[in-house]
Amino acid sequence: MPFFLGIDTSNYTTSAALYSPETGIVHKKKLLPVKNGECGLRQSDAVFHHTRQLPDIIEELLCGFDGKISAIGVSSRPRDAEGSYMPCFTVGHGTARSLAAAMKVPLYTFSHQSGHIAAAVFSAGCTELLGEKFLAFHVSGGTTEAVIVSPDDENIIREDIAAKTLDLNAGQLIDRIGVMLGLGFPCGMELEKLASKNTSRIKPKATLKGCDCCLSGIENICRRAFESGASKEETAALCLSCVELTLEKMCDALLEKYGDIPVLFAGGVMSDMLIRERLEKKFNAHFAQPEFSADNAAGTAFLCGMKHKG
């Protein structure tokens, strides 16, 4: 039985996964430590923590494993674009190169964004999408983009940017508001819990320029609301409602431009059920299961298996 090892060392998560076409995916991950009150990590710190955590993650994943790894896949860059680079991915790439050489198996590199999309497709049970063109949103702390995904002989899938944020990423916005409210980083889950308790009426706003979005204004709206006496619950709900409305308007504009094609939402922000509910209903959209929404190596392992099959 063939097994495929996937590795991903993103800006906030160390992860590894094993994929087999017969048994599915098992993955392990660990968040990078961020000090209370801070909204992120310097790349030098991220590299240091990945270097410490990745051996433990791989040991935990392979503990008791007695099969044969046929190939290794790794996220080596943020996206498939010229010049796309982030130091944290060098940790996973270097480890994968060493393992592939020691095991004498092929090494395949993919983008972090491709891994997110593949994990969403796999967990949503719609792998048939990989054989056609579709619209995918990648919404996280490091990225807020909509891409047109199409089959590609070299990397299994190809993403062409169709729309993006012109300032803040959605995950950055959520974390900034969460830290302002005294929540621990990353703030998504706690902010969702607060928002679910809100009983006040919310009037969300969204700013688009063409199909692109601007999110920094939402941060200002939420800060002013909180400083003017809005409760934590109301402020959290306002933030998430504005993000949802922004994505909804972006999707409307993109479907008008590109036609009636399938829609997929991936990335850590899309594990928020308050955001997901309306988008899923309106666009009949596909969503990653929550455990596959945030950063993980599952999609990379799955792409590795597909690439190895040819």
C-alpha positions in Angstrom: 0.0 0.0 0.0 1.6 3.4 -1.0 1.9 6.2 1.5 2.7 9.8 0.9 4.3 12.1 3.4 3.4 15.8 3.4 5.2 18.6 5.2 4.1 22.2 5.7 5.9 24.9 7.8 3.6 27.9 7.5 3.8 31.2 9.3 1.9 29.9 12.4 1.7 26.1 12.2 4.1 23.2 12.0 2.4 20.2 10.3 3.0 16.9 8.7 0.6 14.3 7.2 0.4 10.8 5.8 -1.9 10.1 2.9 -2.9 6.7 1.4 -5.5 6.3 -1.3 -6.8 3.3 0.6 -6.9 4.7 4.1 -7.2 8.5 3.7 -5.2 11.1 5.6 -3.7 11.3 9.1 -2.2 14.6 10.1 -0.4 16.2 13.0 0.2 19.9 13.7 1.2 22.3 16.3 0.8 26.1 16.5 3.9 28.3 16.8 4.0 30.0 20.2 3.0 33.7 20.2 3.3 35.9 23.3 0.1 37.2 24.9 -0.9 40.6 23.5 1.1 40.1 20.3 -0.4 39.7 16.8 2.1 37.5 15.1 5.7 36.4 14.8 8.9 37.6 13.1 10.0 35.2 10.4 13.3 34.6 12.3 11.2 33.4 15.3 9.0 31.3 13.1 12.0 29.6 11.6 13.4 28.9 15.0 10.2 27.4 16.3 9.7 25.3 13.2 13.2 23.9 13.6 12.4 22.8 17.1 8.8 21.5 16.5 9.1 19.7 13.1 11.1 16.7 14.4 8.6 16.1 17.2 5.6 16.4 14.7 7.2 13.9 12.3 8.1 11.5 15.1 4.6 11.6 16.4 3.1 11.1 13.0 5.3 8.1 12.1 5.2 6.5 15.6 4.1 2.9 14.9 4.1 3.4 11.2 5.4 0.2 9.4 4.5 1.0 5.8 6.6 2.3 3.0 6.6 6.0 2.0 6.5 6.2 -1.8 7.1 10.0 -2.1 7.4 13.2 -0.1 5.6 16.4 -0.8 6.3 19.8 0.8 5.1 23.4 0.7 8.1 25.3 -0.5 6.5 28.7 -1.1 3.4 30.7 -0.3 1.9 30.7 -3.8 2.6 29.7 -7.3 3.9 33.1 -8.4 7.3 34.4 -9.4 9.3 35.6 -6.4 6.9 34.1 -3.9 9.0 33.4 -0.9 8.8 33.2 2.9 11.7 32.0 5.1 9.5 29.7 7.3 9.0 27.4 4.4 12.7 26.7 4.1 12.5 24.6 7.3 10.0 22.1 5.9 11.6 22.1 2.4 15.1 21.3 3.9 13.7 18.6 6.1 11.8 17.1 3.1 14.9 17.1 0.9 16.9 15.3 3.6 14.2 12.6 4.1 13.7 12.1 0.4 17.4 11.6 -0.1 17.7 9.2 2.8 14.6 7.2 1.8 15.6 7.4 -1.9 12.1 8.5 -2.9 10.9 11.3 -5.1 10.4 14.8 -3.7 7.6 17.1 -5.0 7.2 20.7 -4.1 3.9 22.6 -4.0 2.7 26.0 -2.9 1.1 26.5 0.5 -2.0 27.9 -1.2 -2.3 24.8 -3.4 -2.1 22.7 -0.2 -5.0 24.7 1.3 -7.2 24.2 -1.7 -6.4 20.5 -2.0 -7.1 20.0 1.7 -10.5 21.7 1.3 -11.3 19.7 -1.8 -10.4 16.4 -0.1 -12.2 17.1 3.1 -15.3 18.4 1.4 -15.5 15.2 -0.7 -15.4 17.1 -4.1 -12.1 15.9 -5.5 -13.7 16.0 -9.0 -13.3 19.7 -8.9 -9.6 19.2 -9.6 -10.4 18.2 -13.1 -12.2 21.4 -14.0 -12.1 25.2 -13.5 -13.5 26.6 -10.3 -13.3 29.7 -8.1 -11.5 29.3 -4.8 -11.2 31.7 -1.9 -8.1 31.4 0.3 -8.8 33.4 3.4 -6.3 33.3 6.3 -4.0 35.4 8.4 -1.4 35.6 5.6 -3.7 35.6 2.6 -7.0 36.9 1.4 -7.3 36.0 -2.3 -9.8 34.6 -4.7 -8.1 32.5 -7.4 -9.3 30.7 -10.6 -8.2 27.1 -10.2 -7.6 24.9 -13.3 -5.9 21.6 -13.9 -2.2 21.7 -14.5 0.1 18.9 -15.7 3.1 20.2 -13.7 1.6 20.9 -10.3 -1.8 19.1 -10.5 -3.6 22.5 -10.1 -2.8 26.0 -11.1 -4.1 29.2 -9.4 -4.5 32.5 -11.1 -5.3 35.5 -8.9 -8.8 36.9 -9.7 -9.2 39.2 -6.6 -7.4 40.1 -3.4 -7.3 42.4 -0.4 -5.7 45.7 -1.0 -4.6 46.1 2.6 -5.2 43.8 5.6 -5.8 40.1 5.4 -9.0 38.9 6.9 -7.2 36.8 9.5 -5.0 39.8 10.5 -8.2 41.9 11.0 -9.8 39.2 13.1 -6.6 38.8 15.3 -6.2 42.6 15.7 -9.8 43.0 16.9 -9.5 39.9 19.1 -6.3 41.1 20.8 -8.0 44.5 21.3 -10.8 42.6 23.1 -8.2 40.8 25.3 -8.4 37.4 23.5 -5.4 35.0 23.0 -3.7 34.8 19.6 -4.8 33.4 17.2 -8.2 34.9 18.0 -10.6 33.3 15.5 -12.2 30.6 17.7 -12.6 32.9 20.7 -13.9 35.8 18.6 -16.5 33.4 17.1 -17.6 32.3 20.5 -18.1 36.0 21.6 -20.0 36.8 18.4 -22.4 33.9 18.8 -23.6 35.5 22.1 -24.4 38.9 20.6 -28.0 40.0 20.7 -27.6 43.5 19.3 -28.5 44.4 15.7 -25.5 44.6 13.5 -25.1 46.7 10.3 -22.1 45.3 8.5 -20.2 47.3 5.8 -18.0 46.2 2.9 -15.6 48.1 0.6 -14.8 46.8 -2.8 -12.7 48.3 -5.6 -13.7 46.2 -8.6 -13.5 42.7 -7.4 -10.7 43.5 -4.8 -11.5 44.4 -1.2 -10.3 46.8 1.5 -10.4 45.5 5.1 -8.5 48.1 7.1 -11.7 50.3 7.3 -13.4 47.4 9.2 -10.7 47.6 11.8 -11.4 51.3 12.3 -15.2 50.7 12.4 -14.8 48.0 15.1 -12.4 50.0 17.2 -14.7 53.1 17.1 -17.7 50.9 18.0 -15.9 49.3 21.0 -14.5 52.7 22.2 -18.0 54.1 22.0 -19.5 51.5 24.3 -20.3 48.5 22.2 -19.9 45.2 24.1 -17.2 42.7 23.3 -19.9 40.4 21.9 -21.3 43.1 19.6 -17.8 44.2 18.5 -16.9 40.6 17.6 -20.1 40.1 15.7 -19.6 43.3 13.8 -16.1 42.3 12.8 -17.2 38.8 11.5 -20.3 40.2 9.8 -18.2 42.7 7.9 -15.8 39.9 6.8 -18.7 37.8 5.6 -20.3 40.6 3.7 -17.0 41.5 2.0 -16.5 37.9 0.9 -20.1 37.7 -0.3 -19.8 40.8 -2.4 -16.4 39.6 -3.8 -18.0 36.3 -4.8 -21.0 38.1 -6.5 -18.6 40.2 -8.6 -16.4 37.3 -9.5 -19.2 35.0 -10.6 -20.6 37.8 -12.7 -17.2 38.2 -14.3 -16.2 34.5 -14.8 -19.6 32.9 -15.1 -21.4 30.2 -13.1 -18.5 28.0 -11.9 -18.2 26.0 -8.7 -17.0 27.9 -5.6 -14.7 26.7 -2.8 -13.7 28.4 0.4 -10.4 27.4 2.1 -8.1 28.9 4.8 -8.3 29.2 8.5 -10.9 32.1 8.6 -13.3 29.8 6.7 -13.6 27.5 9.7 -15.7 30.2 11.3 -19.3 28.8 11.2 -20.9 32.3 11.5 -19.1 33.3 8.2 -19.6 30.0 6.5 -23.4 29.6 7.0 -24.6 32.4 4.7 -21.9 31.9 2.1 -22.6 28.1 1.9 -26.3 28.7 1.4 -26.1 31.5 -1.1 -23.5 30.1 -3.4 -24.0 26.4 -2.8 -20.3 26.5 -2.0 -17.9 23.8 -0.9 -16.0 24.3 2.4 -13.2 22.4 4.0 -14.0 20.6 7.2 -12.8 22.7 10.2 -9.8 20.6 11.0 -8.7 21.0 7.3 -9.4 24.7 7.1 -6.5 26.0 9.2 -2.9 25.5 8.1 -2.1 21.8 7.6 0.0 19.4 5.5 -2.9 17.2 4.5 -3.4 18.9 1.1 0.3 18.7 0.4 0.3 15.0 1.1 -2.8 14.5 -1.1 -1.2 16.5 -4.0 2.0 14.4 -3.5 -0.1 11.2 -4.0 -1.7 12.6 -7.1 1.6 13.8 -8.6 3.2 10.5 -8.0 0.4 8.7 -9.8 1.0 11.0 -12.7 
